[in-house]
């Protein structure tokens, strides 16, 4: 594995951990119910956006690995299927 792979991997791990931390804080505040409904509703919406952001970070990471040719075979075979593997082979 080269330095690009580790750089991308550690960057994604950091972003995901940050997103999870934000989600946990929001969830704890929502569970306590010590603030009004309007704020609780907004926090639930932010939690959903944070969850979507984590999914997009992971998808982006996988696409970056493919674009740099670090792990195209693994990603194509297990995630995108045979069409992707054939495209990369040609």
N, C-alpha and C positions, 0 to 999 in steps of 0.2 A: 504494500500500500504506500502511496506517495503522500507528500505533504498536502496536496490539494484535497485529497479524500479526507484526511484528518481535519483539515481546516473547515471543510463543509460540514462534516459530521459533528464536530464540537460546536460549531455555530448553530446548527439545528437543535442540538440537545439544549443549549443555553436558551434559545428562543422558546422552545417547548416548555422548559422548566419555568421560565418567566410567565408564560401564558397560564400554566397550571396554577402557579402561585396566585395570580390575579383571580382566577376562577375560584380557588379555595377561599380567598378572603371575601369575595362577593357572596359565595354560598353561605359562609358563616354569618354574615350580616343579615342575609335574607332569612335564615333560620331563627335568628334572635327576635325578629319582629319588633324591634324597639324604635323603628322609624315608620313614617307614614306610608300608605299604600302606593302613592305615586313614585316615591323613591324605590320602594321594593320592586315595582314593575320595571322601572328603568334598570335596576341592577340585574334583574332576570334577563332583560334584553341584552345587556352588556355581557352577561355570562354566555349567552348563545353566540354572540359575535366573537368572543374569545375562543370558544370551541371551534367555530368555523375557521378562525385564524390559525389555530393549531393544525387543523386538517390541511389547510392550504400550505402551511410551512412544510409539512411532511411531503405533500405532493410535489412542491417545488424542489425539495431536496432530491427526490427520486428523479425528477426530470433533469436536474443539474448533473447528477451522476451519469445519466444516459448521454447528455450533451457532451460531457467531457470524456466519454468513453471509459469511465472507470469500472462500471459494472453493467454493461449493456446486456450481456447474456442472461444474467440472473434476473434483471428487471423485466426483460422481454418475455422470458419463458414463464415466469411465475405471475406477473402482473398484467402484461398487455397481450400475451398470447403469441401464437405462431406467426401471425402476420408481421408483427414487429421484428421477430427474429429473422424472418426472410428478408425484410426490408434492409436490415443492417448487414446481412450477409452479401447483398448485391451491391 
